[in-house]
Amino acid sequence: MGRRVVKEGLARGVLAQPWRSVVVHAADLLKLPTRAQAALLAVGRPAVLSGATSLYLHGISAADDTAVHLTVPYSRRVKSRQGLVVHRAEFQPSDVLELDGLPVFSLDRALADQLCDGDKRTAFAALEEALHNLAPEQRGILHTNVRDRIIDRHDRRGIHRAQMLLALATGEAESPAESVLRLIVVEAGLPVPVAQYEIGTVDGRKLYVLDLAWPELRIALEYDGYAAHEGRQDYDAERDARMAARGWITIRATAADLRDPRRLLAELRGAFERRTA
């Protein structure tokens, strides 16, 4: 294009320069694959997209991070910069695969790394989503592969946390928010709830499916996502009343409770105290 055309494009906002020496079409800057390719150009090879970036390119929506994460060998001296997070670790060619022309860590390697040193909630939700996307008979294979990756890590930091999160994951959650809600409850010291618990009629028909439940105490925890529950307040209230007639306590959580769970946990503990008194 030539220096003059590039400078004019940058001045008019047609082009953008996310990092030094890399220019992209400004209209494509919000697309993760474009930013990922730009990051690889800025850092140079060898490098592989990793962490949340790798997981998102694998189709894991829970790993939505505006920054691009990539990993380089310990021998390279590359610094992180705004919007670009550089990790250092050793990896083999067998750890890397190509998605849409981009080098990314395999799903089990990316999950293991995220469980050990990524954001805890994002890592757990990503693992749950990855398991949920598989057929039930295939979940055990991914679970085993991630476990082996964690055990074989040279960097031992975060391994105990990763093993705890892996043991808690079932793949039953219907959304990342439900996964985060389950993690919040368990970390607060409450018993591990059953995910997607079915309530049936006397003749065996499925009546309701509860997000989280403690069946022996008949306590249910439902997540009210905005999109799924918009305009459904009357239906939810009627459902809660029918569940109450069956002896269930239903507690509802929203996105605000994920940010600050104190109200939710107080209500849950109150329900447990009533049922265990």
N, C-alpha and C positions, 0 to 999 in steps of 0.2 A: 504493500500500500504506500510505503514511503513515509518518512518522518512527518512531512507537512500534513498529509491527509490524516495520519493518526492523531496529530495534535489538534487538528480541526475537529475531528470526531469526538475527542475527549472534551474539547471546549463546548461543543454543542450538546453534549450528553448522549450522543448516539453510541459512543464507546465508553467503557468504564475500565479502571485499572485497580482491581482488588488488591494486588500486591505488585511490588516492583518487578518490572520486566515482563509482566503479563497483562494483555489487553483482551477484553471480551466485549461482545455486544451487550449494551446496557440492558436491553430487553430480556436477556437470558440470565442476568445476574442473580435473580431469585431462584433459579433452578439449581437444585443441589448437584446434579451431574456436571453442569457447567462450572460451578465453583470448585467441585472436586477435581476436574481436569485442570483448571487454572492452578489449584494448589499443587498438583503434581508437577506442573511446568515450573512453578516458582521454586519448588524445593529440589527438583531433579531426582533422578534415579540413583540408587535403588530406594524405593519408597512404596508403601502400600496403604491404601485407605483402610482405616481401622475404627474401633470404638463405635460411637453412635452413627458415624457416617457410613461405615460398612454395614451396620445393621439396617439402616434406613434403605440402603441400596438393595438389601436382601428382601425388602418389602415389609419391614417391621416399623409400623407407624408410631409405636411408642417411643422410638429412638429419634424423635424429631429435634434436631439441634441445629441452630443456624451456623454455628462454627463448623469448619471442616477439620476432622481428625485424621491424621495419618501417622504411620510408624516408620522410622528409619533405623538402620542398625546402629549399635553403640559406637561404631567407628566413625560415624558421620557427626559433624558438629553443625547442626541446624537448629536455629532458634524459632520458637513460636512467635507469632505476630498477631495483630488484631484479626480475629475471625479465622485464624489458622492455628490449631493446637498440634504441636509435634511431640510424639511419644518416641521413646527409644527402647527397643527390644530386639532380640535375635529372632529370626524367622527363617523357615525353610521354603523352597519353592512349592512343596506340597501343602503349605499353609495358605497359599494364595491361589485364588481363581479369578477369572475375568468375567465381569458383568457389564454388558454394553460397552465393552472396550476399556473398562476401568479395572485396575488391579485392586481387589478387595480381599480381606481375610475370609476364610471359610466361615460359615455360620457358627459352627461350634467353637472355633477359635475366637471369633468376635464376641460371642456371648460370654465365654470364660473370662476374657480380658475385662469386659464391662462389669461382670459380677465382682471381680476382684478390686478394680480401681476406678470404676465409673460411678456416676450418681446412683445411689442405692435404689431409689424408687424407679428411676428409668431402667436400670438393669433388670430389676425384678419384673416390671411390666413387659419389657422386651422378651425376657425368657418365657413368660406366660403366653405372650402372643405367638412366639415361635412354636411353642408346643401346641397351642390351640389350632394353628394352621395345619397341623399334621393329623393324619388319621390316628385314632387311639393306639393301634398296634405299632405305629412308627414313633410314638412319643418316647417310648422306652429307649429306642436307639439313640435319639438325640440327647436324651437325659444322660445316657452312659457316655456318649462322646464328649459332652461338656464336662462331666465329672472327671474323665481321664485327662482332659486338657488342663483342668484346674490342678489336679494332682501333679502333673508333669511340668508345671511352670517353674522356671528358674528363679523368678522373682516371687518369693514366698509371702510378700505382703498381701493382705486382703483375702488369703485363702480360706480362713475360718468363716469370714463373712460370706464368701461365695458359696461355701458348702451349706451354710444355713439357708441361704436364699434358694439354692438348688433343691434342698430337701423340702422346702415349703411349696414349691411350684407344682401345680397339677395340670395346667393348660385348660382348666375349665372356665376361667373368667371370660366374659363376653366383651370386655373392653379394658384398656389400660387403667382407667379409673377404678374399676372393680378390683384389679390386681393391687393397686396402691392402697385401696381401702382395706383389703385383707392383710397387707403388710402392716399397716398402722395398728390394726386391732391386735395382731400377734405381738408386735413390739411393745404394746402397752401392757402385756402380761396376761391378756385374756386367752381362753382356750382357742385352739385353731378351729375356725368354722368350716363347715362343709360348703363348697361352692356349687351353685346351680342345683339346689336341693328341690326335688319335685314333690308337690302336694297333689295327691290323687283323690278321686271320689271313691265311694265304697265299692263301686263296680269296676275299679281299676283304671278309669280314665284320668288323664293328666289334667289337673285343674290349674295350678299355678307352678311357676318355677321361681324360687327365691334366689336372689343374688348370693347371699351368704346366710347360713343358718346354723343354729345349735339345736338340732332336733330333740335331743333328750330333755332340753329345758323349754322347748317351743319358743325360742327367740329368733326373730328374723331381722336381717339388716339389708335394706334395699338402697341402691344408689340411684338417685334421681338425676340423670344427665339431662341437660336442657333440651337437646334435640329429641330424645326418646320420650320425655315426659311433658313436653310443651302441650298445654291444653288438656292434660289428662288428670288434673287435680281431683275432679269428681270421681273418676274411675278408680284412682288410687285410694281415695278415702273409702269408697264402697268396698274395695278389695280388703283394706285393712280391717274394716268392720267385720267382714265375713271371716277373716283369719282370726280375729278376736273371739268370734263365736266358736271357733274350733280350739280356743285356748292359747292362741299365739299372741305374743307381743311383737309388734312390727315397729322397727325404728328406721327412719329414713335419713339418708345422708346426701349432701349436695357437694358441689365443687368447693364451696367455701369451707366445708368440713375437712377437705383434703389439705387445705392450706393451714387451717387452725382446728385440730380435732378435739379441742378440750370439751366443747359442748357435747359432741357425739359420744366421746368416751365416758363422760359423766352419766349420760342417759343410758348407755350400755351397762355400766357398772351398777346403776340403780336397778335395771332389769334383772341382772344376775343376782343381786342381793335379794330381790323379791322372790325369785324362783328357787333360791337355795336356802332361804330362811327355814 
